[in-house]
Amino acid sequence: MKERINRKYVMGLDVGTTKVCAIIGEQDPDGSLSILGVGSTPSLGLKKGIVIDMDQTIESIQKAIQKAVSVAGIESHDLVVGIAGGHIQSHDSRASVEIVNVTGGVRRRDIVRVNERAKALAMPVDREILHSIPQEYSTDSGPVKNPMGQVTTKLEVNVHIVTASVTSVQNLMKCIKQAGYNTNSILLESIASSESILLPQEKEMGVLLLDIGGGTTDLAIFSRGHIRYSGVIPLGGDNITNDIAFGLKISPFDAENAKKKYGCAMTNLVRPEESFSVTQIVNNKKVTIKRQKMADIIEARMEEIFHLSKERINSISVNEKSYAGLVITGGSSLIEGIAELGEKAFECPCRVGYPNNLKGMASVVSSPIYATGLGLVRHGFSDVLNQPPNGSSLYEWIKDNMIKFIGFFK
């Protein structure tokens, strides 16, 4: 391994339905992310974010990490893991605390106390809290961005709470441990993706993020700089591939390749004369397929994913669920015409989300398929760079780190 002195490295591990991806990076002084190594391998042990075969999952994790380490030439012991799947749920919570020393203003311990109270919920035994993310604070004077030092009799907070199935989380963590690695940092994948592709002004004005993975589609709404909603639709790119395989009578492998090479999300964007050749699975006969035929299949499934996403958003009780634009990321966002279909379905501006502010192996990872992994690395530096210094008070560090964690989501 290469010797790199006094540098901090973070590895992001995206364990998805179709692939396991490991990315090693370091943060430059200007805040940009320098990518040192990337490793990706097919994911054989997961389905819709759930571990269904531990041995295969462990093997996929080991292969992806070994590839990334081999390219980077360094080991990284700071591992940030992404999590997603149909078991993810979210809701909002509100809490308040009385300020003992009113004239002294709000102190850090007050902020920690009100956030702890907001997440002190009656939780079913099969659920655990992944994130408790402060959205906004209120004092006697009304909403404030930063309550520190404010003179008030009470402090209130709205938090976005993300929960997950205990067994799903534990099975994933067990696979990582048996693969030879440890992590204390788990991040919802839609939040990770947002950190690598969304612009600050988009989060401020209101944006809907759709991360279309292999097994699921992750939703997240941001407004006024904060996450307002997160959810999961149990459909993704694999459903599109299966539809193509069934409709064209070809193997899933050929269907996936055809989708990537010839796929289009809107039939009217394809010229009638366009076609391609595939081999049918039963008679092993090579046939010519009109590209419009496959576009019909893709468009139908994508319309369903968009429709279910809109239904989910309309059903939630979040006050600020409006958004000025749509950003689509994930592997399926690379299908031609996806942004045009998104604009039509959601009646707002839409773009495909590509990772930004990268150095090093930027040309390799500047694709939506790496959005989650890069966001995990970026998030990891918010933890690594804030480790308690030698000789400092652990209690003081915990208080400081809570404030910094809050600031990460602003």
SULQUIDA-V904594 format. One record per backbone hydrogen bond with DSSP energy under -1.0 kcal/mol. NH is the residue of the N-H (numbers start at 1). CO is the residue of the C=O. If there is no record, write none. Layout:
NH;CO
NH;CO
//
This chain:
2;73
10;25
11;78
12;23
13;80
14;21
16;14
16;19
20;41
21;14
22;39
23;12
24;37
25;10
26;34
28;32
31;28
33;357
34;26
35;359
36;24
37;24
39;22
41;20
43;18
47;50
50;47
52;45
53;45
57;53
58;54
59;55
60;56
61;57
62;58
63;59
64;60
65;61
66;62
67;63
68;64
69;65
70;66
71;67
72;68
73;69
80;11
81;185
82;13
83;187
88;85
89;163
91;161
93;159
95;157
97;155
99;153
102;100
105;102
106;150
111;107
112;108
113;109
114;110
115;111
116;112
117;113
118;114
119;115
120;117
121;119
123;121
127;124
128;164
130;162
131;162
133;160
135;158
136;158
137;144
138;156
139;142
142;139
144;137
149;106
150;147
155;97
156;138
157;95
158;136
159;93
160;133
161;91
162;131
163;89
164;128
166;126
169;165
170;166
171;167
172;168
173;169
174;170
175;171
176;172
177;173
178;174
179;175
180;177
181;176
187;81
189;83
192;188
193;189
194;190
195;191
197;193
198;194
203;199
204;200
205;201
206;202
207;222
208;325
209;220
210;327
211;218
212;329
213;211
213;216
217;233
218;211
219;231
220;209
221;229
222;207
223;226
224;204
225;203
226;223
228;221
229;221
231;219
233;217
235;233
237;213
238;214
240;236
241;237
242;238
243;239
244;240
245;241
246;242
247;243
248;244
250;245
255;251
256;252
257;253
258;254
259;255
260;256
261;257
262;258
263;259
265;336
269;266
270;267
274;271
276;289
278;287
280;285
281;249
287;278
289;276
291;274
294;290
295;291
296;292
297;293
298;294
299;295
300;296
301;297
302;298
303;299
304;300
305;301
306;302
307;303
308;304
309;305
310;306
311;307
312;308
313;309
314;310
315;311
321;319
324;206
326;349
327;208
328;351
329;210
332;212
333;330
334;331
335;332
338;335
341;337
342;338
343;339
344;340
345;341
346;342
347;343
351;326
353;328
356;196
359;33
361;35
364;361
365;361
366;362
367;365
370;367
371;368
374;370
375;371
376;372
377;373
378;374
379;375
380;376
381;377
382;379
384;380
385;381
386;383
387;384
392;389
397;393
398;394
399;395
400;396
401;397
402;398
403;399
404;400
405;401
406;402
407;403
408;404
410;407
//
